Amino acid sequence: MSAFKITGGKPLSGAIQPQGAKNEALQILCAVLLTSEPVTIHNIPDIIDVNKLIKILESLGVKIQRHSQDSYTFQSDEIDIDYLQSEDFKVAGRELRGSIMIVGPLLGRFGKGYIPKPGGDKIGRRRLDTHFHGFIKLGAQFRYNKEDSFYGVEAKELYGSYMLLDEASVTGTANIVMAAVFAKGTTTIYNAACEPYLQQLCNMLVRMGANISGIGSNLLTIEGVERLGGTEHRILPDMIEIGSWIGLAAITQSAITIKDVHWEYLGQIPDVFRRMGITIEQKGSDMYIPAHTNGYEIQSYIDGSVMSISDAPWPGFTPDLLSIVLVVATQARGSVLIHQKMFESRLFFVDKLIDMGAKIILCDPHRANVIGHDFQSALKATIMTSPDIRAGISLLIAALSAKGTSTIYNIEQIDRGYQDIDTRLRALGASIERLD
């Protein structure tokens, strides 16, 4: 097990380039299965989860050419569907939740798709019902082998259908869209997710020849086509990483520039951090966070009541950044209620922050009240273990602000979502060492 050794308590400075978006990359990579023609993708993050998916594609028979660290060409003209029944696939698929999104394109193009019950972060129940209910609406037959937790859908032909999704699931919407592009007739998806990464996927599919309207809204209409062609695509910068760097700059009282953030796709992220009292300046395509040497103060509502920050489907605030906001609040002036609606285990990492001296009341699995120190009392260094990607980066940020030397174990969880994070943080002046 690897670990990070971090000596915190000092300001950082400089510029950092966000990596390509992990959540977009997982969707886009699965979409290469929809055509036999080459698909070139740029700005792919070099992280564990993405590399695992690329390995699965390669085992399926996808031809892969790597042009640089972040640019690849994929060609899916000789797919080995039988690989889906292999023991190797059952092991590989379980290790990566994003592997669920190969089912839609394989069902649409080849009439069958299988997946073992996927793993991923231990942040609460993350059901797959939305995916499979959508496939069934398109005419697929569903089966589930309870003994080895193996899901399957098969169809001789898919037919367009109206469906009202039970939740605005991003991966569920993406999966259904990739199956529906080949369905005969019209598919209408209401309560569809409309995150920027899903917009990117839909726009890419349109360039490949798909007929999709309503992109960016929660009502998608898809007219089925016979085939799709190749294309070239560039992945957006990761907005979760951008939010992480905002939080890092604030709590370490550092002046940091985040390069080329694509402001138009950040939604409420800048506004939520501004409500936390953090100054965020737009400088062209870059974002600048000045050093908050006098601290930052959480706003109250107009009637003076305590601010509450919660997650919601896009264009609401992403749940992946609530743990960052929570850490930032530990040194703010004032208090805030963090309400994590989607996942009932994601706030359980706060016990580690309490050990570091943070004033946090965990009200229940979904809510935590944070009373800020206003930098009058620094967090204390400690030894901890990363439970998942987002809690892991939050603990790392807390350690960088703490006095003394902290150790974080199980950093493979952080590596799943953040590329070369120790190298990039050292470039800002952080004291961080990787221990194997």
C-alpha positions, 0 to 999 in steps of 0.5 A, a space after each residue: 500500500 502506498 502513502 503520501 507524507 505531507 508537511 503542511 502549514 505553508 502557502 503555495 503559489 503558481 499555476 496548475 493545469 487541470 487534467 482531462 475530465 475523468 467522468 467525461 473520459 469514461 463515457 467517451 471511451 465507451 462510445 468508441 465501441 459504436 463504430 468500426 471507424 477510427 475515433 481519436 480522443 485528446 486530453 485523456 487523463 492518465 489515471 487508474 480508472 481511465 487506464 483500467 477502462 482502456 485495458 478492458 477495451 483492448 481486451 475486447 479487441 479494440 485497436 489502440 494507438 497512443 500518440 502522446 500521454 493524453 491522445 489516443 486513436 481507437 478502432 473497434 472493427 474486430 470486437 470479441 463479444 465472447 470476452 464478455 463471458 470470460 473470467 478475466 472480464 468478470 474480474 476487470 469489470 468489477 474493479 471499475 464502476 465506469 465499465 457499466 457504460 460499455 453495455 449500452 454501445 454493445 447492446 446497440 451495435 451488437 445486440 448484447 451486453 454483459 457486465 459484472 456488478 461493478 465496484 468503485 467508491 464505497 460512498 453508499 448505494 449506487 444502483 443500476 436500475 435506471 440503466 437497465 430499465 432504459 434498455 428494457 424500454 428499448 426492447 432488450 431482454 434483461 437477465 441477472 445471475 445472482 450467484 455471480 452478480 452478472 447482468 446481461 441484456 440482449 435484443 435482436 432489434 431495439 425500438 425507439 420508446 418514450 421513457 421517464 427516468 426515475 433519476 437524472 443519472 449521468 451514467 444511466 442517461 449516457 448508457 441509454 443514449 448510446 444504445 438508442 442511437 441505433 434503435 428503430 424510430 424515435 426515443 424520447 428520454 425525459 428527466 435526462 441528465 444534462 451535465 456538460 460531460 453528457 453534452 460532450 458525449 451527445 455532441 460527439 455522437 452527432 459528429 459521428 452521424 447520430 440524430 440527437 436533439 435537446 442536448 443540454 436540456 433534460 428532454 432528449 430526442 433521438 432518431 435512430 440511424 443505421 451506422 456511425 462513423 469516426 470522429 475526433 474529440 477533445 475532453 473538457 478540463 475536469 471541473 471536480 479538479 478545478 473545484 479541488 484547486 479552489 479549495 486548496 488555494 483558500 485553505 492554504 491561503 495561497 495565490 494560485 492560477 488555474 489554467 484554461 478552466 472553460 468557464 462556460 461549463 463550470 455552472 454553480 461551482 464558482 458561485 458556491 465557493 464565492 458564497 464561502 467567502 472565497 475571491 475568484 477572479 476571471 482572467 481570460 480563460 484562466 481562474 485566479 484565486 488570490 491569497 486569503 491572508 485575512 481569511 474568508 467569511 461564509 455568507 448568511 441567507 438574507 434573513 440571517 439564517 445559516 447557509 446550507 450547501 447541498 448537491 443537486 443534478 446539473 445545473 445544481 452543485 455537483 456532489 463530488 465537490 461537497 467534501 472539498 467545501 466541507 474541508 474549506 469551511 473548517 477554517 472559515 469565519 462562520 458556520 455552514 450546513 453541508 447536505 449531501 443528498 445523493 450518497 449516504 456514506 460520503 460524509 463519514 470521512 469527517 471523523 478524520 477531520 475531527 481528529 485533526 481538530 475541526 469543529 464538525 457535527 455529523 447530524 446524520 449520514 447526509 448532513 454535517 454542520 461545520 463551525 469554522 476556526 477562522 485560522 485562529 486554530 490550525 488543523 493538526 497533522 495526523 495519520 489517516 487512510 483515504 476511503 474514496 477518491 473525493 474524500 481522499 483529495 479532501 484529506 490531502 488538502 486538509 493535510 496541506 493546511 495542517 501544522 506538522 507532518 501527516 501520512 495518508 495511506 491507501 492513496 491508490 484511491 486518490 490516484 484513481 481520479 487525480 493524475 500525477 498529483 504529488 508531482 503537480 503539487 510539488 510544482 506549487 511548492 507543496 511538501 509531499 512525498 510518495 512512499 511505496 
